[in-house]
Amino acid sequence: MEYLKPFTSSELSTLLKKRPNETKFGEHITLLPDFDNIYEQLLKTDVSYVIFGIKEDVGVFANYGNTGTSEAWEAAIKVLLNTQSNVFTKAKKIVVLGCLDFENYQSKLKKLDQTNKKDIHKARKLVSKIDKHVSYLISQIVSAGKIPIVIGGGHNNAYGNIKGTSLALKKPVNAVNFDAHHDFRAEEGRHSGNGFSYAFAEGFLKNYYIFGLHENYISEQIFSTIDKLKPIQYCTFESILVRKELKFKSEIQKALNHVSNSIFGLEIDCDAILNTPSSAISPSGFSVNQARQFIHLFGSQKNVAYLHICEAAPTPETETQVGKLITYLITDFIKAHESL
């Protein structure tokens, strides 16, 4: 498959740090023997989850955001592989597939100017190309009866996740988005801020719940739009943790009621987590533990189809911190779903 960089045994050996009397997560994961037909390979493989990364900043750039989301996959996989393998972590249930590596698109970004409208238009065209590869890979994984766990890239990839799942199941799907932003901007060319609006307009997304919107970053026009659409519901961060008009767990239940009666995708934007290095890092947000609780509750639903952790943008100084965060979120999800 074009742009898929397979995760190999030699790469695993390089990253794995074995210790006496310990067994690491990476020692028990499954790697595919070949990649000619991923769907067929997954059908034959006794696993439940397929982890892969997306290395791209194009969608964030095209939305006038800060780049760096292409680095999340490398940060996460280094930590995940060296987590302890034990009765809790379920490494034998997992295939690590590799990553969609859009290196040639990344190199094109270096020649583009974010203040130039023509260059933004070029970047948005590249995002549309990325969409095709993400949606195809997701459709193959879901069609094989596995759950994709997608790490990295901008939130533009929500579109490919939703479309790929919808195509595999031949019906629209729901989504819940743990996010400071709605990502329901106008269909003005693809970018990280309109994955859900495109998926909704094209009939791939049915019910959509936005959990924890920051009130300072929602235009009146968007409020007007989403308030008229019954399939779209939301709660704001301020209503839960600032004014305390609503309770965290009761709003989670409201979101569950809106999406979990049918197949749904679980989207986690690291912008929503307090002080997490991300494309739109915020001094105000949910705690890591609240994010973990959120993932646990939605991961424990039988209808969850995939997990997407996006927008993390680690630097060399914060790589380990981000890797640990993403690893906690991945393992929390798997633990929750395995409890069914």
PEPE-V358012 format. One record per run of one state. SS is the DSSP state (hx for helix, st for strand, lp for the rest). FROM is the first residue (numbers start at 1). TO is the last residue. If there is no record, write none. Layout:
ss: <SS | SS>
from: <FROM | FROM>
to: <TO | TO>
//
This chain:
ss: <lp | st | lp | hx | lp | st | hx | lp | st | lp | hx | lp | st | lp | hx | lp | hx | lp | st | lp | hx | st | lp | hx | lp | hx | lp | st | lp | hx | lp | st | lp | hx | lp | st | lp | hx | lp | hx | lp | st | hx | lp | hx | lp | st | hx | st | lp | st | lp | st | lp | hx | lp | st | lp | st | lp | hx | lp>
from: <1 | 4 | 7 | 9 | 16 | 24 | 25 | 28 | 30 | 31 | 38 | 44 | 49 | 56 | 58 | 62 | 69 | 82 | 84 | 85 | 91 | 94 | 102 | 103 | 110 | 117 | 144 | 147 | 152 | 157 | 170 | 173 | 179 | 195 | 202 | 205 | 214 | 215 | 218 | 220 | 228 | 232 | 237 | 243 | 248 | 260 | 264 | 270 | 273 | 274 | 278 | 279 | 286 | 287 | 288 | 300 | 304 | 311 | 312 | 313 | 319 | 339>
to: <3 | 6 | 8 | 15 | 23 | 24 | 27 | 29 | 30 | 37 | 43 | 48 | 55 | 57 | 61 | 68 | 81 | 83 | 84 | 90 | 93 | 101 | 102 | 109 | 116 | 143 | 146 | 151 | 156 | 169 | 172 | 178 | 194 | 201 | 204 | 213 | 214 | 217 | 219 | 227 | 231 | 236 | 242 | 247 | 259 | 263 | 269 | 272 | 273 | 277 | 278 | 285 | 286 | 287 | 299 | 303 | 310 | 311 | 312 | 318 | 338 | 340>
//
